[in-house]
Amino acid sequence: MKTDRRSFLKSAGLLTAAATVINPVDIFASAQKGKKAAGSKKMELTWIPYDAKMKHTFTIANSSRTHTPLVLTKMTYDGYEGYGEASMPPYLGESQASVLEFLKRVNLGQFSSPFMIEDITKYVEGLDKAKVKAVYNHISTFLAKENKRFQITKIGKNARNRDYIGCVEWLADAGVINVCHCLNLPELPLKGNYDPKLYKIYYKDTGILIASLDEEAQEDLRANKNLGTYKGAIYENIVGDMLVKQGYNLYYYSSDKPSLEMDFFVRDADSLIPVEVKANDGATASLNKLLSDGQYPDIKYGIKLGYNNIGFNGKFYTFPYFLTFLLKRFVAERK
């Protein structure tokens, strides 16, 4: 979904400014072993993955490459052929695999003319709507679970993360959700130290989380009873959004061996700061473990948010939830 589907279908010409100029007609002819398709009033879309070799090595600050992955497309109708292409450099968030998976779902044979541009583009753009809806409708389901991790494989038959990650990114870019990535290890740096396939999804608006629940659960919340299933999710959702509004990206950590889970991490100039959100006044086993073991040198102190007064026990600070909006200021000014 990162790729502009309209541009993908309409684009034609040079494959990329830095790439060797190639002829897509020759490439398709070679792939089809010289067979020429007969004219037909039915539109047909075919495609070929291709690696374009650059004339010169392309270098930016942290990487270099000599090839650019492409997908070449050919549309045939009534004896006419049209060609297009899409390049997928690493920073665009698309790959040949994700584009080919999308193209497999495109059926242009249902259109009587290639000049039905608006109808065709609306159809193509609508192919991902069902996936976006599936992701959106399952957010509260996973937040109700103990580990709250969003699992693409459980939202649809044969669902795979690579097929849905664009939908997650679209919801995030649209300002509907906040994505919280799982750190590989509780250590600095944060960026680059996480698994892109492991994440939690929170709503930007906690009111939407409440509205996504069944009517009975909403009544329980308004009456302040039977909060067990969603209580932790609601507080995490509120805190996560307050962190995002201060400019933080969201990260968490979860491990089975040893058993350790932390809701969020932020950082100051030289240390990693675990942030635990407590829906009740229970023990803080994971926070104490991170601060006591000595095997996490980047962690100097922690923060606990809950039904607490402001305090410090020598290892972590406690704050009431409503002060989360001042967390970045506190971290910056802490001596």
N, C-alpha and C positions, 0 to 999 in steps of 0.2 A: 504493500500500500504506500510505501515511501515513493515509489516510482509514479510519475504522472501518467496514467493509463492513456489519456488522450494523446499526449506527446508520443507515447510508445507506438500507438497505432498509426499516427500521422507522419512520424518522422521519416526522412529519407535523405540520401546524400552521402557525405563522407562519414566514415565509421567513427573516427575521432580525429581531432586536429593533429595529434602527435603520432597517429598510426600510419602504417604503410597503406597506400590507397589500394583497395582490392575491388573486384567486380563481383557483386552478389549473384549476378546471372551465372557466372562461371562456377561459383561455389555450389549453387543449387543444381546446375546441370551435372556437375561432377558427382554430387550426392545421389542424383537420380539416374546416374549412368547414361546420360544422354537421352532418356525417354522424354518425349514431349507430350504433355497432357492434351487431350482433345478439348475443344471449346465447350463450355457448359454455362447455362444460365444460372447455375448455382455457385455462389461464392465459396471458395475454399481457402483456408488459411493454413499454411505450413511454416515450419521454422527449423532453424539449425543453430546449435551453439557453435561459437567460433572464437578462437583466441587471436586477436589482432596483435601482431608484432610491431612494436614502435620503431621508428627510424632511429630515435635516440632514447637513452635511458631517462625515464621521468623520475625526478627526485624532489621530495619535499623535506621538511625539517626532520622527520623521524622514519622515513622509509624511501625505498626506490623500487621501481618496477620496469620491466622491459616488455610486458604484455598487458593488454586490457581484455577482459572477458566480454564477449558480445553475444547477443542473440539476433540473428538475421531472420527476417520474416518475408514471406511471399504470399500475396493474395492473387488468386486467379479468378477470372469471370469472363465468360463469353469469348475466350481466346486471348484476352488481355492479361498481362501480368504487372503487378506493382510490388515494389520492394521497400522494406523499411528496416530499421535497426535500432537497438538499444544497447548502450554501453553500461557496464556495471563496475565502475571503480569501487574499491573497498569502502569508501566513505558514504556511499549512497544507501547502504543498508539492504541492497538487493543482490542476489547471486544468480548465476545461470540456472541453478536448481529451482529457486523460488519463482523465477520468470517462466520456466518451462512448466512448472506445476500449475501456474495460473493459466497459461495458454492452452493447456489440455482441457480446461473447462470452457473455453470460448467456442461457441458454435455459430458461425456466421452464415451457415446454410439456411437459416430461418429468414434471412432478409432477401428481398427480391431484387435489390439494386445496391451497388456500392456507394451510391450517392445519398443513401439514407443516413447521412453522417450523424445527425442528432440522435436518431433512434439507436444506431449502433453504439455510439459512445455512452448513452444512458444505460444500455444493456450491459456493456462491459464494466462500467463503474458500479453497477448493481450486483455484480458477481460476488463481491466481498461483503455485501451488507449482511448476509445471513451469518457469516463468520463473526463480524463485529457484534451483532446482536447476541450470538452465542457466548462470546467473551463477556459482554456487559451483563447478561442475565445470570451468569454464574459467579459473579464477584462475591455477593453476600454468602453464597453457598460455601465457598472456600474460607471466607473470613470466620465462619462459624466453627470451622474445624480447629483442632488444637494447635497445629503448626501454621495454619492460615496460608500456606504456600499455594499459589495458583497452579493447577496442573492441567495443561492443555489436553493431555491424552485422555482426560476424563470428561471432556465437554462434548465429545462427538465420536462417532465411529471412525476409526482409523485416523483420528486427529493427531497431528504432529506439530511440535513447537514451530518448526521452520515455516509451516503453512499458515500459522496464525500470528506470528510475531509482528507482522506488518499491521494487523488489526489492533494489537495492543499498543503499538507505537502511534497509530492514528488516534485512538482514544486519548492517549497521553497528550499528543500535540493539540487535540481539540479542547483540552482543558477539562476533560471529564474524569480522568483518573490520575492517581499518583502511583508510580511503580517503585517498589522497594526491592533492590537487588541483594542477593545473598553473597556476603564476602567469602572468599576462599579461605582466608585466615583473618583473625582479629588483629590486624597490624596495618601500619601505613605502607604505601599510600592507599587511599580509598579507590580512586579511579584506576581502572585496570586490574584491581584486585577483587574481582567478583565474577561469578559464573552467569553469563547472560541467559542461560536456560533456567535458572532458579530465581524466582521472584515472587513477591506478594503484590497484590493489587488492592489499593484503597481508593475509595471515592474522593473526589475533590470536595464534595459537599456531603457532610455527614447526614444531612436531611434526606439525601437521595438513598443513603444506606438504610435509614429508617423506613423510607417509603418502599424499599424493595422487599421488606419483610411481609409475611402474611399478616392478615388483619388481627389475629389473636396475639401475635408477638408484639405488634404495635400497641395494642391495648395494655399488654403487660408492661411495656416500657413506660407508657404514660402513667401507669399506676405504681411504677417503681417496684415491680415484683417479677419473679421468674426471669431474672436477667442472666442466669448462668451461661447460656449458650452464646449470647451476643455481647455480654458486658465488656469483655476484654477487647473484642473487635471494635466496639464503639469508641472506647477510650484511645485505642491505638490509631484509629482513623482520625480522630480529632487532633491528637498530638502530631501525627504524620503531616497533616495539612498545615498546621502551624509551623512546623519545621520548614516545609517547602516554601511557605510565604515569607520566611526569613532568608531564603536563598539557598537552603541546604538541599543536596540530593539525598535520597533515602537509601540507607543500607542496613541490613540486619545480619545476624550470624546464627547458624544452626548446625549442631554437630551431635551425632549419636555416641561417638567414642572420642573423648568423654562426652557425657550428656551435658550439653551446654546450649543455651539459646538466649539471644539478646535482641530486644525489639528494634533498637535503632543505634546508630553510631554517628557522632559528629566529631569534629576535631578542632584543636586550637593550633597555635603556631608550631608546636613541637610534640603534641601527644594526641592519642586516640581516646575518645571519650565515649564509653558505653552509656546508653540512656535506656533505663528500664521503666516501663509503664505498668503500674500496678492497679488493677481494677479493684483489688481489696488490699487489706493490710497484712498480706502473707509474707512469707520468708523471701529473701532475695538471694537465693542460692547461686544462680548464675553470675550475678553481679559480684558477689563475694568471691567466687571462684576466679573470675577474671582479675580481681584485684589482689588476691592472696597467693596465687600459685607461683608467681615470679617468672612464669614462662611467656608472659606477654609484656615485654619491656616498653612497648609504645603506649601502654595504658598506665597513667599515673593516678587518675581518680575517676569516679563515675558520678552519674546523676540518676536519682530515683524520683519519678513523678507519681503522685498518688494523693490520697486523703491525708496529707501530712502538712505540718508547719515547716517553715524554713529551718534547716538545720545542717550540721556537718558532724559526722562521727569519726573523722580522721581518715576515712577511705572514700566516702561518697557523700554528695550533697542531696538533701531532700527538698523538694518544692511541691506546692500544690499544682494541680493540672493547669489552672488558669494563668500561671506565670510562665508557661511554655513560650509565649510570644516574646518574652524577654531573654530567652536562653542565649541567643547569639551575642547579645550585649553583655550578659554575665560572663560568658566564656572569654570575650575579648578584653574585659576589664579586670578579670580575676588575676590577682597577684600571686 
